[in-house]
Amino acid sequence: MFDLPPDLDRLHTLRTWHAMWLDRIDQAIHAAEQQKLEARQAHERRAATPPPPAWAVGLHDLTGTPEEVHQSRCTMWAHRRRKTVPREEARRLLADGLRACQFCKPDTELGLLE
């Protein structure tokens, strides 16, 4: 097995060396625990954040009147004025004749077109 040196000087050296390593290990444990805590808190914050609405209405740039219904992930209206709406309102607007985006096809996604 491992034999310790018999003299006091080397025993003190070993004691100092091991205390140094224990301190470094304790610091690493603390850092890992802190990182795990921060990751858990970030996950809890993400879980508590409601998902973005799935539907949006593109608005006329000057008048603000509704022009077109989009799915929220549609990139065709990313730089335009818009208002997020719930699913029921998007269905109602499309049923009332508001134009559906030709790219993201919200009317198909909402089941208005078979």
GIZIFEN-V597233 format. One line per field, one symbol per residue. ss: DSSP state (A for helix, B for strand, O for the rest). burial: 1 if it has 24 or more other ideal C-beta (glycine too) atoms within 12 Angstrom, else 0. Layout:
ss: ???
burial: ???
This chain:
ss: OOOOOOOAAAAAAAAAAAAAAAAAAAAAAAAAAAAAAAAAAAAAAAAAOOOOOOBBBBBOOOOOOBBBBBBOOOOOOOOOOBBBBOAAAAAAAAAOOOBBOOOOOAAAAOOOOO
burial: 000000000000000000000000000000000000000000000000000001111100000001111111010010000111100001001100010110010110110000
